[in-house]
Amino acid sequence: MKLTDLASPQVAEASKVSHVINNFPESDLPFYRKLGRTDLTVSCLGLGGGGNISSGDTLYAFERGINYFFYSSDLHHYIYSSMSGALRQMCNRRSSVREKVVLATVTYIKSPEMALAALLDQFVELEIDYIDVLFWGWIGSSDRSILQDCLQLSPDLRGTNSVYQRTIERMFGASERLKKMGAVRYIGASFHDINLAQQCLDSDLLDVVMVRHNVAHRSAQSQIFNQLDVQDSSRQGIVTFKSTGSHSGALWDVPSSLPEKCWQPTVPDLYRYSLTQNCVDVCLTGLTNRKEIDAAIAGVQQGKLTTAEVEYLNLYGDLHHNQQTSLAIPPEKLIYRS
């Protein structure tokens, strides 16, 4: 049975979930990679629930090969909850495919005192026995001291035989997976302050760094990505978000100053732009349906963007934010496509 044939993912038996490993063609943009220094194998495209994707389409993404899923249990929970049935099906204690899924969850309650409550909410809602990456979310310029306090919990939260694992075991009962993995395997932080993210790159308490990056907001390239060595097995994992901009400034909307017949990048092109950058492991997407899932995967299969394409998209991003006029762009930098 295909996942897409399941009539009700929320109530389907976990034993019916299957994972089809696609034979992705070899390229300079591998679909699967190791997430920094973790032992997690992740798809380069991650799926978050911000696009209000259904559980059925979430399962379809998994069937197509996407295995990194990002879920919020507090802020934006109403939007994310439409994928919760699929996550319960894939990640519950009885699931036969749990080890093939990388479950990343986030709490925007930046309080060490509330960490256990946030964790319990996720365990109850998703019926899970461990989380692969727990993110502290929305870390801004005023959160420096709060983040440090939260990160000090890392030894108690992550790994086996941790304080939080023992607490979860007492509340939910011990399982073989919980004993083996711990309640939380790795700790991440989602930054809205690039300077603070840069200062945390050497932290032993932080395993995964998530930052905004797109053609119009490129500071992460110089301050984060290019500070890392792709050959360094001890580097943190890197996840990007908002690769397509936001609803108030969607980067697929063509700038009025773009010369006629110039290349107008698609959403998959914008994902490839982030994935072409140094040391980016996962580009988090807000895909909303199966057509978008297929298009994003097809985009990755084209491989990395060329240097000329990257330079053109840099200019496109500048135009989008009115940093340049079309007259200031050297003609040789333009790319024309029918």
C-alpha positions as CSV (number, residue, x, y, z in Angstrom):
1,M,0.0,0.0,0.0
2,K,1.2,3.4,-0.9
3,L,1.2,6.2,1.7
4,T,-0.9,8.2,-0.7
5,D,-3.6,5.6,-0.6
6,L,-4.2,6.0,3.1
7,A,-7.6,7.6,3.6
8,S,-7.0,8.8,7.1
9,P,-3.4,9.3,8.2
10,Q,-4.5,10.4,11.6
11,V,-6.0,7.0,12.5
12,A,-4.1,4.6,10.1
13,E,-2.1,1.8,11.8
14,A,1.6,2.6,12.2
15,S,2.4,-0.8,10.7
16,K,1.1,0.4,7.3
17,V,3.6,3.2,7.0
18,S,6.4,2.4,4.5
19,H,9.3,4.4,3.2
20,V,10.4,4.3,-0.4
21,I,14.0,5.2,-0.9
22,N,14.3,7.0,-4.2
23,N,17.2,6.3,-6.4
24,F,18.4,9.9,-6.7
25,P,20.9,10.5,-9.4
26,E,24.4,11.3,-8.3
27,S,25.3,14.9,-8.6
28,D,27.2,17.7,-6.9
29,L,24.1,18.3,-4.8
30,P,23.5,15.0,-3.0
31,F,20.0,14.5,-1.7
32,Y,21.1,12.9,1.6
33,R,23.9,14.1,3.8
34,K,25.2,14.0,7.3
35,L,23.8,16.8,9.5
36,G,27.1,18.4,10.7
37,R,28.6,16.6,13.6
38,T,25.5,14.7,14.5
39,D,25.0,11.1,13.4
40,L,21.8,12.0,11.6
41,T,21.4,11.4,7.8
42,V,19.0,14.1,6.5
43,S,17.4,15.0,3.2
44,C,18.7,18.3,1.9
45,L,15.0,19.5,1.7
46,G,13.3,19.7,5.0
47,L,9.6,20.1,5.5
48,G,8.0,22.4,8.0
49,G,4.3,22.9,8.7
50,G,4.3,26.6,8.2
51,G,2.6,26.1,4.8
52,N,-0.3,24.3,6.5
53,I,0.5,21.1,4.7
54,S,-1.8,18.2,5.3
55,S,-0.9,14.9,6.9
56,G,-1.5,13.1,3.7
57,D,0.9,15.3,1.8
58,T,3.4,15.1,4.6
59,L,3.3,11.3,4.2
60,Y,3.7,11.7,0.5
61,A,6.9,13.8,1.1
62,F,8.3,11.0,3.2
63,E,7.4,8.5,0.5
64,R,9.3,10.7,-2.1
65,G,12.4,10.7,0.1
66,I,12.2,13.7,2.4
67,N,13.0,12.6,5.9
68,Y,13.6,15.9,7.8
69,F,10.4,17.3,9.4
70,F,10.2,20.5,11.5
71,Y,7.3,20.9,14.0
72,S,6.2,23.7,16.3
73,S,4.1,22.8,19.4
74,D,3.5,26.4,20.6
75,L,3.9,29.4,18.3
76,H,2.0,28.8,15.0
77,H,0.7,25.5,16.4
78,Y,-2.6,25.8,14.7
79,I,-0.9,25.9,11.3
80,Y,1.5,23.2,12.0
81,S,-1.1,20.9,13.6
82,S,-2.3,19.8,10.1
83,M,0.8,17.7,9.8
84,S,0.7,16.2,13.3
85,G,-1.3,13.1,12.3
86,A,1.5,12.1,9.8
87,L,4.2,12.8,12.4
88,R,2.4,10.6,14.9
89,Q,2.1,7.9,12.4
90,M,5.7,8.0,11.4
91,C,7.3,8.7,14.8
92,N,5.1,7.0,17.5
93,R,6.5,4.2,19.6
94,R,5.0,1.4,17.4
95,S,6.3,2.9,14.1
96,S,8.4,0.6,11.9
97,V,10.0,3.6,10.2
98,R,10.9,5.8,13.1
99,E,14.6,5.5,12.6
100,K,14.3,6.7,9.1
101,V,12.7,10.0,10.2
102,V,14.6,13.0,11.5
103,L,12.1,14.8,13.8
104,A,13.1,18.4,14.6
105,T,10.8,20.2,17.0
106,V,10.9,23.8,18.3
107,T,9.8,25.7,21.3
108,Y,9.5,29.5,21.3
109,I,9.2,29.6,25.0
110,K,12.7,30.6,25.8
111,S,12.8,29.7,29.5
112,P,14.9,27.0,31.1
113,E,12.2,26.6,33.7
114,M,9.6,25.8,31.0
115,A,11.7,23.4,29.0
116,L,10.2,20.3,30.6
117,A,6.6,21.6,30.0
118,A,7.4,22.3,26.3
119,L,9.0,18.8,25.9
120,L,6.0,17.1,27.6
121,D,3.6,18.9,25.2
122,Q,5.5,17.5,22.2
123,F,5.7,13.9,23.7
124,V,1.9,13.9,24.4
125,E,0.8,15.4,21.1
126,L,3.0,13.3,18.8
127,E,3.0,10.1,21.0
128,I,6.8,9.9,20.6
129,D,9.6,8.5,22.7
130,Y,12.4,10.7,21.4
131,I,13.1,13.9,19.4
132,D,16.1,14.0,17.1
133,V,16.7,17.8,17.3
134,L,15.1,20.2,19.8
135,F,15.4,23.8,18.7
136,W,15.2,26.9,20.9
137,G,13.3,29.2,18.5
138,W,13.4,32.8,17.4
139,I,16.6,33.9,19.0
140,G,17.0,37.6,18.5
141,S,19.5,40.3,19.5
142,S,18.0,40.7,23.0
143,D,18.1,37.0,23.8
144,R,21.9,36.5,24.3
145,S,21.7,35.8,28.1
146,I,18.5,33.8,27.8
147,L,20.0,31.6,25.1
148,Q,23.0,30.9,27.3
149,D,20.8,29.9,30.1
150,C,18.8,27.6,27.8
151,L,22.0,26.1,26.3
152,Q,23.3,25.3,29.8
153,L,20.5,22.7,29.9
154,S,22.0,20.8,27.0
155,P,23.8,18.1,29.1
156,D,20.5,17.5,31.0
157,L,18.4,17.4,27.8
158,R,20.3,15.5,25.2
159,G,21.6,12.0,24.9
160,T,21.2,8.9,26.9
161,N,21.0,8.8,30.7
162,S,20.2,12.5,30.9
163,V,18.1,14.1,33.6
164,Y,15.3,14.8,31.1
165,Q,15.4,11.2,29.8
166,R,14.9,9.8,33.2
167,T,12.0,12.3,33.8
168,I,10.3,11.3,30.6
169,E,10.7,7.6,31.4
170,R,9.0,8.1,34.8
171,M,6.1,9.9,33.1
172,F,5.6,7.9,29.9
173,G,7.4,4.6,30.7
174,A,10.7,3.4,29.4
175,S,11.1,2.0,25.9
176,E,14.0,0.5,24.1
177,R,14.2,3.5,21.8
178,L,14.1,6.0,24.6
179,K,16.8,4.2,26.5
180,K,19.0,4.0,23.4
181,M,18.4,7.5,22.0
182,G,17.5,9.6,25.0
183,A,14.5,11.9,25.1
184,V,16.4,14.5,23.0
185,R,19.3,13.5,20.8
186,Y,20.6,17.0,19.8
187,I,20.1,20.6,20.6
188,G,19.6,23.4,18.0
189,A,18.7,27.1,17.9
190,S,16.9,29.1,15.3
191,F,18.5,32.6,15.0
192,H,17.1,35.9,13.8
193,D,20.3,37.6,14.8
194,I,23.2,36.5,12.5
195,N,25.8,38.1,14.8
196,L,24.6,36.1,17.7
197,A,24.5,32.9,15.6
198,Q,28.1,33.6,14.5
199,Q,29.2,33.8,18.1
200,C,27.6,30.4,18.9
201,L,29.4,28.5,16.1
202,D,32.0,27.2,18.5
203,S,29.6,26.2,21.2
204,D,29.8,22.6,22.4
205,L,26.3,23.0,23.7
206,L,24.7,23.7,20.3
207,D,24.6,21.0,17.7
208,V,22.6,22.6,14.9
209,V,22.3,26.2,13.8
210,M,19.3,27.5,11.8
211,V,19.5,30.9,10.1
212,R,17.5,32.9,7.6
213,H,19.1,32.9,4.1
214,N,17.9,33.8,0.6
215,V,19.0,35.8,-2.4
216,A,18.0,39.1,-0.8
217,H,19.4,38.4,2.7
218,R,22.9,36.9,2.2
219,S,24.7,37.9,5.4
220,A,24.7,34.3,6.6
221,Q,27.0,33.4,3.7
222,S,29.9,35.5,5.0
223,Q,29.1,35.3,8.8
224,I,28.1,31.6,9.0
225,F,28.6,29.4,6.0
226,N,32.0,30.6,4.9
227,Q,33.3,30.4,8.5
228,L,32.9,26.6,8.4
229,D,35.0,23.8,6.8
230,V,32.9,21.3,4.9
231,Q,35.6,18.7,5.8
232,D,35.4,19.4,9.5
233,S,33.5,16.5,11.0
234,S,33.1,18.4,14.3
235,R,31.2,21.4,12.8
236,Q,27.6,22.2,13.7
237,G,24.8,21.2,11.3
238,I,23.4,24.1,9.3
239,V,19.7,24.6,8.4
240,T,18.4,27.5,6.4
241,F,14.9,28.9,6.4
242,K,12.9,31.6,4.5
243,S,14.7,30.8,1.3
244,T,11.8,32.2,-0.7
245,G,11.4,35.3,1.4
246,S,8.1,35.9,3.1
247,H,4.5,36.6,2.1
248,S,5.1,40.3,2.4
249,G,8.2,40.1,0.2
250,A,7.9,36.8,-1.8
251,L,11.0,36.4,-3.9
252,W,9.2,34.7,-6.7
253,D,7.4,38.0,-7.4
254,V,9.4,39.5,-10.2
255,P,11.0,42.9,-9.4
256,S,9.6,45.6,-11.7
257,S,13.1,46.7,-12.5
258,L,14.2,43.3,-13.9
259,P,14.9,43.6,-17.6
260,E,12.5,42.0,-19.9
261,K,13.1,38.3,-20.8
262,C,15.6,37.8,-17.9
263,W,15.5,34.6,-15.9
264,Q,12.7,34.6,-13.4
265,P,13.7,32.1,-10.7
266,T,11.2,29.6,-9.5
267,V,10.7,28.5,-5.9
268,P,12.9,25.4,-6.5
269,D,15.6,27.6,-7.9
270,L,15.5,29.6,-4.6
271,Y,15.9,26.4,-2.6
272,R,18.9,25.4,-4.8
273,Y,20.5,28.8,-4.2
274,S,20.6,28.1,-0.4
275,L,21.7,24.5,-1.0
276,T,24.5,25.6,-3.3
277,Q,26.2,27.5,-0.4
278,N,29.1,26.1,1.6
279,C,28.1,23.8,4.5
280,V,24.4,24.2,4.2
281,D,22.9,20.8,5.1
282,V,19.2,21.3,5.0
283,C,17.0,24.0,3.4
284,L,13.8,24.1,5.3
285,T,10.7,24.5,3.1
286,G,7.1,25.5,3.6
287,L,5.8,23.2,0.8
288,T,2.0,23.0,0.8
289,N,1.1,20.2,-1.6
290,R,2.4,17.3,-3.6
291,K,2.9,19.3,-6.8
292,E,5.3,21.6,-4.9
293,I,7.0,18.6,-3.3
294,D,7.7,17.0,-6.7
295,A,8.9,20.4,-8.1
296,A,11.3,20.9,-5.2
297,I,12.8,17.5,-5.5
298,A,13.2,17.8,-9.3
299,G,15.0,21.1,-8.7
300,V,17.5,19.4,-6.4
301,Q,18.1,16.8,-9.0
302,Q,19.5,19.4,-11.3
303,G,22.5,19.9,-9.0
304,K,24.1,23.0,-7.7
305,L,23.7,26.3,-9.4
306,T,26.7,27.5,-11.5
307,T,28.8,30.5,-10.4
308,A,27.1,32.6,-13.1
309,E,23.7,31.6,-11.9
310,V,24.6,32.4,-8.3
311,E,25.9,35.8,-9.3
312,Y,22.8,36.6,-11.3
313,L,20.5,35.6,-8.4
314,N,22.6,37.9,-6.1
315,L,21.7,40.7,-8.5
316,Y,18.1,39.6,-8.7
317,G,17.9,39.7,-4.9
318,D,19.3,43.2,-4.8
319,L,16.8,44.3,-7.4
320,H,14.1,42.8,-5.3
321,H,15.0,45.1,-2.4
322,N,15.7,48.1,-4.7
323,Q,19.4,48.0,-3.9
324,Q,20.2,48.3,-7.6
325,T,18.5,49.6,-10.7
326,S,18.5,47.5,-13.8
327,L,20.6,50.1,-15.5
328,A,23.4,49.5,-13.0
329,I,23.7,45.8,-13.8
330,P,26.5,44.9,-16.2
331,P,24.8,43.3,-19.3
332,E,27.2,40.3,-19.1
333,K,25.8,39.4,-15.7
334,L,22.2,39.0,-16.9
335,I,20.8,35.6,-17.8
336,Y,18.0,35.5,-20.4
337,R,15.7,32.6,-20.6
338,S,12.6,32.1,-22.8
